[in-house]
Amino acid sequence: DPITFNLVDALIKEGIAVARTNEFSLGSNYYPYAINYIKNAGAHKPSMLQDIEANRRTEVDYINGKIVKYGTQAASPPPTTITGFCLIFKNIGNFPLQNVTLFSYLYTVALKTIK
C-alpha cells in the first residue's frame, strides 16, 4: 500500500533526523536497511496492533515517545511521529496512567508545533 509505505518512510526519516540531531550514530546504511526490511516484511500483523487488540500496553511510548522526546529537546519536534503517537493513544481506551501523562505532554508539544 503506497499510502502506508509513505507514512512509514516519513517516520523512519524523522527518527533518523532526530538521531542525527542528538548525535546518535545509526550508521550510513541505516535508511536503506530500514526500507529494505519494511519492503520484505511480508503480510503480518504488527506487534503493536496485536497489543492493542489484546488490550495490552504497547511499546509506542518507549519507541515513538523517545523519538518525540529527543526531537523536542533538540528544538525539532517530529510532526509525523507526534501525530501517529496521538492517533494510537486515541484508539486505546484503557491505558496505564503513565501513558496519560506522556500523552498530555505529547499533545502539548503537538499543539506548540502546529502554532
Buried (B, 14 or more C-beta within 10 A) or exposed (E): EEEEEEBBBBBBBBBBBBBEBBEEEEEEEBBEEBBEEEEEEEEEEEEBEEBBEEEEBBEBBEBBBEBBBBBBEBEBBBBBBBBBBBEBBEEBEEBEEEBEEBBEBBBEBBEEBEE
